[in-house]
Amino acid sequence: MYKIIVDAMGGDNAPEEIVKGAAAALSAEEDLKVVLTGDSARITPVLSGLSYDSSRLELIHCTEVITNDDTPTLAIRQKKDSSLVVALKMLKEDDSAHGFVSAGSTGAVLTGALLRVGRIRGISRPAVCPALPTAKGGRVLLIDAGANAECKAINLAHFAIMGAAYAKSMGTVSPRVGLVTNGTEDHKGDPLHQEAHALLKTLPIDYVGNIEGRDIMSGDVDVAVCDGFSGNVALKTAEGTALALMKILKENISSSFSAKLGYALFMKKTFRRIKKVMDYSQYGGAVLLGIEKPVVKSHGSSKADSVCASVLQAREAAAGGLIPAIKEMLAGVDLEGIGVEG
């Protein structure tokens, strides 16, 4: 049985959509147990209207909530009975807890996971790693997508190791890893990326070299390594482009009778498939790699479908042996040679 703890009060649509998503995840996997942390007075009425296996759901009452207006470090230290802190404490102390999901404050989730759960020994910095769709129908892992705006070469090397381990835990035998910079040639990039490029060549991974931003979702790489600043810009650009494209298509389809007719007769199923591929909700959230247990940060505006996918994502990470895979890859690296300082 895989026990996943869910912060029921985190996110723009908490607790209703969070609770609905968690219940849906229980229906999707019979070997899953969900623990909800949050205000029982608000959560219980939502649960009463849902169909789920009550024997596999536990509710832990909490009196406080960490919001986006709170300073992450202070909130983690002061709001000890918040749904987030209680959940992370349980994740750390309960050996039967396999993972954690929250759609709450990104800063608080990152800070809390680092302070309350702990960093994997040998990893310089944790990194946010979402999965994006590719043109070839697969997924690419983007790491880091915003946790570390300023990085050193050693951080990018650790991101590459963690990303490759994550891809392996999802079934990719030999993940192709690329470093995102402003050109594919060896000499491209600023001093940071030039140093990182040379360092990644020495790692026991399938490093394909430098890639450009347009290559991230091409399907030619399984892991795209970025500093957090560039990665966050790339992620938000991809999300914005997908939304803009769907809006343009919708407006053009509605622009004339012939376009509407052609859509209804010939293209409706095709556009539905395209929309499904580009919908971030089906991929869950972003895994915070480098923490001692799987932590998934779901999008702040997540609805039930996305929360469900995030819970299943946390289960998948645990079932696939994500943390042991990272530690195994680290064991094969000369840490003294590349250092662990952040």
VOTI-353708 format. One record per residue (C-alpha): residue number from 1; residue in three letters; x, y, z negated. Coordinates in nm, 4 decimals. Layout:
BEGIN
NUM:ALA:X:Y:Z
...
# end
This chain:
BEGIN
1:MET:0.0000:0.0000:0.0000
2:TYR:0.1368:0.3425:0.0995
3:LYS:0.0495:0.6203:-0.1462
4:ILE:0.0439:0.9688:0.0062
5:ILE:-0.0148:1.2742:-0.2142
6:VAL:-0.2104:1.5601:-0.0578
7:ASP:-0.2199:1.9203:-0.1776
8:ALA:-0.5945:1.9717:-0.1433
9:MET:-0.5775:2.3463:-0.2151
10:GLY:-0.3128:2.4393:0.0421
11:GLY:-0.4063:2.6040:0.3728
12:ASP:-0.6585:2.8445:0.5197
13:ASN:-0.9380:2.5859:0.5207
14:ALA:-0.8831:2.4290:0.1790
15:PRO:-1.0246:2.2315:0.0212
16:GLU:-1.3009:2.1315:0.2655
17:GLU:-1.0940:2.0470:0.5749
18:ILE:-0.8070:1.9040:0.3713
19:VAL:-1.0362:1.6644:0.1867
20:LYS:-1.2175:1.5632:0.5062
21:GLY:-0.8860:1.4926:0.6778
22:ALA:-0.7583:1.2863:0.3873
23:ALA:-1.0779:1.0791:0.3833
24:ALA:-1.0502:1.0231:0.7591
25:ALA:-0.6951:0.8966:0.7141
26:LEU:-0.8206:0.6379:0.4655
27:SER:-1.0591:0.5077:0.7296
28:ALA:-0.7783:0.4905:0.9850
29:GLU:-0.5376:0.2795:0.7753
30:GLU:-0.6388:0.0104:0.5274
31:ASP:-0.2968:0.0034:0.3592
32:LEU:-0.3185:0.3728:0.2675
33:LYS:-0.3964:0.5312:-0.0704
34:VAL:-0.4471:0.9071:-0.1018
35:VAL:-0.4013:1.1184:-0.4130
36:LEU:-0.5636:1.4634:-0.3971
37:THR:-0.4360:1.7393:-0.6256
38:GLY:-0.6494:2.0464:-0.6845
39:ASP:-0.9612:2.1965:-0.8381
40:SER:-1.1977:1.9038:-0.8996
41:ALA:-1.4979:2.1398:-0.9195
42:ARG:-1.4423:2.2350:-0.5555
43:ILE:-1.3151:1.9001:-0.4276
44:THR:-1.5776:1.6663:-0.5752
45:PRO:-1.8736:1.8202:-0.3851
46:VAL:-1.6858:1.7755:-0.0582
47:LEU:-1.6087:1.4132:-0.1366
48:SER:-1.9722:1.3450:-0.2237
49:GLY:-2.0715:1.4105:0.1357
50:LEU:-1.8093:1.1794:0.2891
51:SER:-1.7843:0.8080:0.3520
52:TYR:-1.4565:0.6599:0.2301
53:ASP:-1.3107:0.3794:0.0190
54:SER:-1.3188:0.5341:-0.3282
55:SER:-1.0894:0.2616:-0.4624
56:ARG:-0.8089:0.4064:-0.2502
57:LEU:-0.8564:0.7719:-0.3422
58:GLU:-0.7491:0.9424:-0.6643
59:LEU:-0.8214:1.2987:-0.7702
60:ILE:-0.5924:1.4886:-1.0068
61:HIS:-0.7392:1.8122:-1.1415
62:CYS:-0.5210:2.1245:-1.1278
63:THR:-0.6042:2.4719:-1.2542
64:GLU:-0.3761:2.6839:-1.0361
65:VAL:-0.3145:2.7490:-0.6663
66:ILE:-0.0047:2.8860:-0.4931
67:THR:-0.0980:3.1260:-0.2142
68:ASN:0.0902:3.2925:0.0693
69:ASP:0.1010:3.6103:-0.1403
70:ASP:0.3095:3.4416:-0.4117
71:THR:0.6871:3.4575:-0.4141
72:PRO:0.7845:3.0924:-0.3527
73:THR:1.0592:3.0522:-0.6148
74:LEU:0.8653:3.2317:-0.8887
75:ALA:0.5449:3.0459:-0.8061
76:ILE:0.7135:2.7049:-0.8208
77:ARG:0.8620:2.7894:-1.1609
78:GLN:0.5624:2.9661:-1.3140
79:LYS:0.2545:2.7916:-1.1702
80:LYS:0.3316:2.4507:-1.3143
81:ASP:-0.0302:2.3352:-1.2984
82:SER:-0.0745:2.4325:-0.9333
83:SER:-0.1843:2.1681:-0.6846
84:LEU:0.1519:2.1968:-0.5072
85:VAL:0.3800:2.1679:-0.8112
86:VAL:0.1776:1.8851:-0.9669
87:ALA:0.1891:1.6942:-0.6380
88:LEU:0.5656:1.7391:-0.5945
89:LYS:0.6292:1.6375:-0.9563
90:MET:0.4322:1.3194:-0.8960
91:LEU:0.6191:1.2554:-0.5713
92:LYS:0.9481:1.2794:-0.7580
93:GLU:0.8563:1.0757:-1.0658
94:ASP:0.6213:0.8098:-0.9278
95:ASP:0.8141:0.5307:-0.7571
96:SER:0.4948:0.4138:-0.5875
97:ALA:0.4424:0.7542:-0.4187
98:HIS:0.5679:0.7384:-0.0603
99:GLY:0.5049:1.0859:0.0795
100:PHE:0.3420:1.4275:0.0502
101:VAL:0.1323:1.6555:0.2737
102:SER:0.0472:2.0239:0.2348
103:ALA:-0.0923:2.2944:0.4615
104:GLY:-0.0037:2.5589:0.2051
105:SER:0.2629:2.8282:0.1960
106:THR:0.5603:2.7155:0.4029
107:GLY:0.8067:2.8911:0.1760
108:ALA:0.6558:2.7369:-0.1363
109:VAL:0.6511:2.3868:0.0144
110:LEU:1.0150:2.4163:0.1227
111:THR:1.1284:2.5641:-0.2075
112:GLY:0.9226:2.3225:-0.4155
113:ALA:1.0401:2.0155:-0.2266
114:LEU:1.4017:2.1197:-0.2683
115:LEU:1.3731:2.2107:-0.6369
116:ARG:1.1259:1.9453:-0.7536
117:VAL:1.2012:1.6444:-0.5321
118:GLY:1.5635:1.7011:-0.4401
119:ARG:1.7912:1.6953:-0.1375
120:ILE:1.9422:1.3821:0.0118
121:ARG:2.3034:1.3562:-0.0997
122:GLY:2.5325:1.4574:0.1851
123:ILE:2.2813:1.6832:0.3623
124:SER:2.3795:2.0491:0.3544
125:ARG:2.0300:2.1899:0.4126
126:PRO:1.6808:2.0507:0.4685
127:ALA:1.5201:2.1336:0.8032
128:VAL:1.1674:2.1593:0.9425
129:CYS:1.1062:1.9095:1.2227
130:PRO:0.7801:1.9145:1.4232
131:ALA:0.7069:1.6820:1.7157
132:LEU:0.6103:1.8392:2.0491
133:PRO:0.4605:1.6792:2.3606
134:THR:0.6840:1.6358:2.6651
135:ALA:0.6225:1.6463:3.0391
136:LYS:0.6889:1.2716:3.0556
137:GLY:0.4227:1.1814:2.8013
138:GLY:0.6420:1.1255:2.4973
139:ARG:0.7438:1.3375:2.2009
140:VAL:1.0460:1.5519:2.1294
141:LEU:1.1575:1.6413:1.7778
142:LEU:1.2500:2.0085:1.7322
143:ILE:1.4901:2.0639:1.4422
144:ASP:1.5195:2.3175:1.2772
145:ALA:1.1930:2.5036:1.3422
146:GLY:1.2236:2.7720:1.0777
147:ALA:1.3707:2.6660:0.7452
148:ASN:1.7204:2.8092:0.8071
149:ALA:1.7387:3.1351:0.9994
150:GLU:2.1167:3.1489:0.9644
151:CYS:2.3212:2.8330:1.0095
152:LYS:2.6735:2.6998:1.0222
153:ALA:2.7956:2.4321:1.2611
154:ILE:2.7842:2.1736:0.9815
155:ASN:2.4118:2.2442:0.9335
156:LEU:2.3420:2.1812:1.3019
157:ALA:2.5423:1.8577:1.2803
158:HIS:2.3276:1.7410:0.9901
159:PHE:2.0114:1.8416:1.1779
160:ALA:2.1265:1.6230:1.4672
161:ILE:2.1869:1.3263:1.2366
162:MET:1.8490:1.3641:1.0640
163:GLY:1.6639:1.4162:1.3906
164:ALA:1.8198:1.1057:1.5428
165:ALA:1.7345:0.9029:1.2316
166:TYR:1.3746:1.0293:1.2410
167:ALA:1.3402:0.9359:1.6085
168:LYS:1.4785:0.5885:1.5329
169:SER:1.2296:0.5436:1.2495
170:MET:0.9529:0.6129:1.5030
171:GLY:1.0786:0.3431:1.7370
172:THR:1.3227:0.5183:1.9710
173:VAL:1.6184:0.2806:1.9978
174:SER:1.8827:0.5292:2.1094
175:PRO:1.7540:0.8871:2.0679
176:ARG:1.9010:1.1411:2.3099
177:VAL:2.0086:1.4518:2.1208
178:GLY:2.0583:1.7938:2.2796
179:LEU:2.1794:2.1261:2.1362
180:VAL:1.9591:2.4193:2.2385
181:THR:2.1620:2.7135:2.3635
182:ASN:2.1762:2.9529:2.6601
183:GLY:2.3302:2.7161:2.9155
184:THR:2.4309:2.3565:2.9712
185:GLU:2.8032:2.4126:3.0276
186:ASP:3.0463:2.3338:2.7451
187:HIS:3.1567:2.6955:2.7127
188:LYS:2.8038:2.8360:2.6782
189:GLY:2.6668:2.9808:2.3566
190:ASP:2.7955:3.2034:2.0788
191:PRO:3.0837:3.0870:1.8552
192:LEU:2.8393:2.9020:1.6277
193:HIS:2.6948:2.6930:1.9094
194:GLN:3.0337:2.6340:2.0684
195:GLU:3.1639:2.5002:1.7378
196:ALA:2.8488:2.2935:1.6849
197:HIS:2.8729:2.1524:2.0377
198:ALA:3.2257:2.0292:1.9704
199:LEU:3.1179:1.8860:1.6338
200:LEU:2.8153:1.7015:1.7703
201:LYS:3.0407:1.5249:2.0206
202:THR:3.2168:1.3526:1.7299
203:LEU:2.9003:1.2141:1.5677
204:PRO:2.7741:0.8553:1.6087
205:ILE:2.4676:0.9685:1.8067
206:ASP:2.3718:0.9746:2.1744
207:TYR:2.4600:1.3400:2.2236
208:VAL:2.3747:1.4543:2.5779
209:GLY:2.5241:1.8022:2.5345
210:ASN:2.3871:2.1545:2.5580
211:ILE:2.0313:2.2080:2.6812
212:GLU:1.8346:2.5205:2.7623
213:GLY:1.4991:2.6211:2.6176
214:ARG:1.3156:2.4999:2.9279
215:ASP:1.4569:2.1510:2.8690
216:ILE:1.3075:2.1060:2.5205
217:MET:0.9758:1.9652:2.6444
218:SER:1.1081:1.8152:2.9680
219:GLY:1.1204:1.4631:2.8281
220:ASP:1.4949:1.4350:2.8953
221:VAL:1.5822:1.4542:2.5244
222:ASP:1.4279:1.3012:2.2136
223:VAL:1.5768:1.5490:1.9668
224:ALA:1.6352:1.9213:2.0287
225:VAL:1.8712:2.0779:1.7730
226:CYS:1.8325:2.4492:1.6929
227:ASP:1.9183:2.6980:1.4257
228:GLY:1.6007:2.7871:1.2378
229:PHE:1.5630:3.1288:1.4004
230:SER:1.5836:3.0012:1.7580
231:GLY:1.3805:2.6926:1.6768
232:ASN:1.0956:2.8918:1.5263
233:VAL:1.0867:3.1230:1.8281
234:ALA:1.0855:2.8190:2.0584
235:LEU:0.8033:2.6532:1.8611
236:LYS:0.5823:2.9626:1.8513
237:THR:0.6515:3.0309:2.2203
238:ALA:0.5468:2.6763:2.3108
239:GLU:0.2281:2.7059:2.1032
240:GLY:0.1463:3.0476:2.2500
241:THR:0.2130:2.9327:2.6064
242:ALA:-0.0188:2.6337:2.5632
243:LEU:-0.2977:2.8554:2.4265
244:ALA:-0.2480:3.1136:2.7033
245:LEU:-0.2488:2.8462:2.9734
246:MET:-0.5721:2.6924:2.8486
247:LYS:-0.7320:3.0377:2.8298
248:ILE:-0.6252:3.1218:3.1862
249:LEU:-0.7600:2.7903:3.3146
250:LYS:-1.0905:2.8400:3.1315
251:GLU:-1.1334:3.1937:3.2655
252:ASN:-1.0564:3.0867:3.6223
253:ILE:-1.2939:2.7906:3.6054
254:SER:-1.5692:3.0253:3.4871
255:SER:-1.4935:3.2865:3.7538
256:SER:-1.7043:3.1389:4.0348
257:PHE:-1.9715:2.8807:4.1124
258:SER:-1.7376:2.6796:4.3350
259:ALA:-1.4734:2.6647:4.0625
260:LYS:-1.7328:2.5469:3.8090
261:LEU:-1.8612:2.2857:4.0531
262:GLY:-1.5131:2.1592:4.1331
263:TYR:-1.4329:2.1358:3.7645
264:ALA:-1.7536:1.9479:3.6821
265:LEU:-1.7225:1.7033:3.9715
266:PHE:-1.3502:1.6390:3.9955
267:MET:-1.1311:1.7961:3.7253
268:LYS:-1.3196:1.7765:3.3937
269:LYS:-1.1530:1.4560:3.2725
270:THR:-0.8105:1.5777:3.3873
271:PHE:-0.8380:1.9044:3.1964
272:ARG:-0.9580:1.7211:2.8868
273:ARG:-0.6478:1.5016:2.9008
274:ILE:-0.4266:1.8082:2.9421
275:LYS:-0.5960:1.9796:2.6470
276:LYS:-0.5467:1.6695:2.4336
277:VAL:-0.1765:1.6494:2.5201
278:MET:-0.1217:2.0163:2.4350
279:ASP:-0.3240:2.0036:2.1106
280:TYR:-0.0763:2.0227:1.8201
281:SER:-0.3301:1.8761:1.5780
282:GLN:-0.2900:1.5221:1.7105
283:TYR:0.0809:1.5265:1.6256
284:GLY:0.0276:1.6128:1.2599
285:GLY:0.2605:1.8569:1.0890
286:ALA:0.6322:1.9171:1.0627
287:VAL:0.8401:1.6795:0.8530
288:LEU:1.0835:1.8452:0.6112
289:LEU:1.3945:1.6375:0.6731
290:GLY:1.6671:1.6178:0.4123
291:ILE:1.4388:1.5643:0.1106
292:GLU:1.4514:1.2398:-0.0899
293:LYS:1.0955:1.1447:0.0118
294:PRO:0.8869:1.2264:0.3222
295:VAL:0.7311:1.5726:0.3016
296:VAL:0.4985:1.6894:0.5807
297:LYS:0.4101:2.0568:0.6201
298:SER:0.0821:2.0802:0.8081
299:HIS:-0.0164:2.3953:0.9969
300:GLY:-0.1736:2.6558:0.7710
301:SER:-0.4896:2.6702:0.9824
302:SER:-0.5219:2.2916:1.0033
303:LYS:-0.8661:2.1398:1.0358
304:ALA:-0.9565:1.7850:0.9316
305:ASP:-0.8148:1.6189:1.2458
306:SER:-0.4734:1.7767:1.1953
307:VAL:-0.4704:1.6962:0.8232
308:CYS:-0.5604:1.3353:0.9001
309:ALA:-0.2751:1.3180:1.1517
310:SER:-0.0365:1.4671:0.8948
311:VAL:-0.1305:1.2096:0.6312
312:LEU:-0.0799:0.9299:0.8835
313:GLN:0.2484:1.0935:0.9826
314:ALA:0.3703:1.0802:0.6219
315:ARG:0.2676:0.7155:0.6049
316:GLU:0.4460:0.6443:0.9338
317:ALA:0.7647:0.8082:0.8050
318:ALA:0.7574:0.5921:0.4935
319:ALA:0.6674:0.2736:0.6801
320:GLY:0.9378:0.3388:0.9397
321:GLY:1.2052:0.3808:0.6737
322:LEU:1.2847:0.7450:0.7499
323:ILE:1.4829:0.8216:0.4340
324:PRO:1.6898:0.4977:0.4425
325:ALA:1.7561:0.5627:0.8128
326:ILE:1.8980:0.9082:0.7380
327:LYS:2.1142:0.7713:0.4565
328:GLU:2.2393:0.4886:0.6771
329:MET:2.3418:0.7299:0.9521
330:LEU:2.5120:0.9555:0.6977
331:ALA:2.7091:0.6581:0.5690
332:GLY:2.8573:0.6167:0.9163
333:VAL:2.9821:0.9757:0.9318
334:ASP:3.3139:1.1044:0.8011
335:LEU:3.1672:1.3494:0.5515
336:GLU:3.5100:1.4627:0.4416
337:GLY:3.5908:1.5429:0.7997
338:ILE:3.2863:1.7588:0.8650
339:GLY:3.2037:1.8702:0.5096
340:VAL:2.8727:1.9069:0.3336
341:GLU:2.8836:2.2657:0.2165
342:GLY:2.5890:2.4765:0.3290
# end
